[in-house]
Amino acid sequence: MSKWLQNLVILTSLLLVGCTNTPVSSADTASGDINLDLIEQTSTSPKIEVQTALGGVLEIFDAPNLTLIEQRARTAAVKIRSLTQGGHGSGTYMVAYGRRIVATAAHVVRNETVMAIDGRDGESVVGQVIFVDQDVDIAFLIVPEMKTRTAVRYNPRKIYDERLIGTPITYTGFPSHHDLLTIRGYISAIEYEMIITNMFGWFGSSGSGVYDQKGRLVGIVSGIDVGNIGFRLPLESIVWVAPMSRIDREMLEVRIRTADHVGKINGFPGARGPRRGEASP
């Protein structure tokens, strides 16, 4: 085959592959939001092999295994530690109402007013607790800008009913001694005023932000279930999630807008989350 014909075959193959990509229109990004439905299709696709007309492989593109939402969650996940007590929890670094915040579980902050927020490469900042709902088990802290973390937009999912069941979800947290585990699962039930999910959870993952496939914050990891077969047995694949839809959103906005400035720290030891749930009554 002559060189010009080879070039034509290669060019045609590339054009055919390019035609399968769905562009994001300006209308999708005009409000600052990206059409995540379109992006999800490409971010979860397997390897793409570009073949010539004669069947030979021209090039292989490795699509990322993580979705865009999971990638964002990994860059926003933080570890939360007490300045005076042992253990740790997880949280998500966000932007809301023009301020930088961290969402976590109420039982992670307990009755403390400030917590250590760890990023990457040794970065730590002080987070001031500004909102705690013990009944729902959700808390928020105001924090300064973090250099090693990328804040995600605060975008809570506001429904709390049977429509949630079956929703694929994901979170990134710090279970046990592990570093940045990204977990996938789905919503199994709505009961006991909580969201019941099928996904992995363990001590330390409490406080992690749970997202759906459109990037909406469904809730906060609250605890793992405890079975009862004569003795208490943690069921780490049944995870309780505190729903964002149950908090007082107007009060949260007031607390965020009026919060004082907080600063940097060097790093301290510190919040461990209890298990949630009993055998069904």
Secondary structure in CASP SS format (residue, H / E / C, confidence):
PFRMAT SS
TARGET T0000
AUTHOR 0000-0000-0000
METHOD secondary structure of the structure
MODEL  1
M C 1.00
S C 1.00
K H 1.00
W H 1.00
L H 1.00
Q H 1.00
N H 1.00
L H 1.00
V H 1.00
I H 1.00
L H 1.00
T H 1.00
S H 1.00
L H 1.00
L H 1.00
L H 1.00
V H 1.00
G H 1.00
C C 1.00
T C 1.00
N C 1.00
T C 1.00
P C 1.00
V C 1.00
S C 1.00
S H 1.00
A H 1.00
D H 1.00
T H 1.00
A C 1.00
S C 1.00
G C 1.00
D C 1.00
I C 1.00
N C 1.00
L H 1.00
D H 1.00
L H 1.00
I H 1.00
E H 1.00
Q H 1.00
T H 1.00
S H 1.00
T C 1.00
S C 1.00
P C 1.00
K C 1.00
I E 1.00
E E 1.00
V E 1.00
Q E 1.00
T C 1.00
A C 1.00
L C 1.00
G C 1.00
G C 1.00
V E 1.00
L E 1.00
E E 1.00
I E 1.00
F E 1.00
D C 1.00
A C 1.00
P C 1.00
N C 1.00
L C 1.00
T C 1.00
L H 1.00
I H 1.00
E H 1.00
Q H 1.00
R H 1.00
A H 1.00
R H 1.00
T H 1.00
A H 1.00
A E 1.00
V E 1.00
K E 1.00
I E 1.00
R E 1.00
S C 1.00
L C 1.00
T C 1.00
Q C 1.00
G C 1.00
G C 1.00
H E 1.00
G E 1.00
S E 1.00
G E 1.00
T E 1.00
Y E 1.00
M E 1.00
V E 1.00
A E 1.00
Y C 1.00
G C 1.00
R E 1.00
R E 1.00
I E 1.00
V E 1.00
A E 1.00
T E 1.00
A C 1.00
A H 1.00
H H 1.00
V H 1.00
V H 1.00
R C 1.00
N C 1.00
E C 1.00
T C 1.00
V E 1.00
M E 1.00
A E 1.00
I E 1.00
D E 1.00
G C 1.00
R C 1.00
D C 1.00
G C 1.00
E C 1.00
S E 1.00
V E 1.00
V E 1.00
G E 1.00
Q E 1.00
V E 1.00
I E 1.00
F E 1.00
V E 1.00
D E 1.00
Q C 1.00
D C 1.00
V C 1.00
D C 1.00
I E 1.00
A E 1.00
F E 1.00
L E 1.00
I E 1.00
V C 1.00
P C 1.00
E C 1.00
M C 1.00
K C 1.00
T C 1.00
R C 1.00
T C 1.00
A C 1.00
V E 1.00
R E 1.00
Y C 1.00
N C 1.00
P E 1.00
R C 1.00
K C 1.00
I C 1.00
Y C 1.00
D C 1.00
E H 1.00
R H 1.00
L H 1.00
I C 1.00
G C 1.00
T C 1.00
P E 1.00
I E 1.00
T E 1.00
Y E 1.00
T E 1.00
G E 1.00
F C 1.00
P C 1.00
S C 1.00
H C 1.00
H C 1.00
D C 1.00
L C 1.00
L E 1.00
T E 1.00
I E 1.00
R E 1.00
G E 1.00
Y E 1.00
I E 1.00
S E 1.00
A E 1.00
I E 1.00
E E 1.00
Y C 1.00
E C 1.00
M E 1.00
I E 1.00
I E 1.00
T E 1.00
N E 1.00
M C 1.00
F C 1.00
G C 1.00
W C 1.00
F C 1.00
G C 1.00
S C 1.00
S C 1.00
G C 1.00
S C 1.00
G E 1.00
V E 1.00
Y E 1.00
D E 1.00
Q C 1.00
K C 1.00
G C 1.00
R C 1.00
L E 1.00
V E 1.00
G E 1.00
I E 1.00
V E 1.00
S E 1.00
G E 1.00
I E 1.00
D E 1.00
V E 1.00
G E 1.00
N E 1.00
I C 1.00
G C 1.00
F C 1.00
R E 1.00
L E 1.00
P E 1.00
L E 1.00
E E 1.00
S E 1.00
I E 1.00
V E 1.00
W E 1.00
V E 1.00
A E 1.00
P E 1.00
M H 1.00
S H 1.00
R H 1.00
I C 1.00
D C 1.00
R H 1.00
E H 1.00
M H 1.00
L H 1.00
E H 1.00
V H 1.00
R H 1.00
I H 1.00
R H 1.00
T C 1.00
A C 1.00
D C 1.00
H C 1.00
V C 1.00
G C 1.00
K E 1.00
I C 1.00
N C 1.00
G C 1.00
F C 1.00
P C 1.00
G C 1.00
A C 1.00
R C 1.00
G C 1.00
P C 1.00
R C 1.00
R C 1.00
G C 1.00
E C 1.00
A C 1.00
S C 1.00
P C 1.00
END
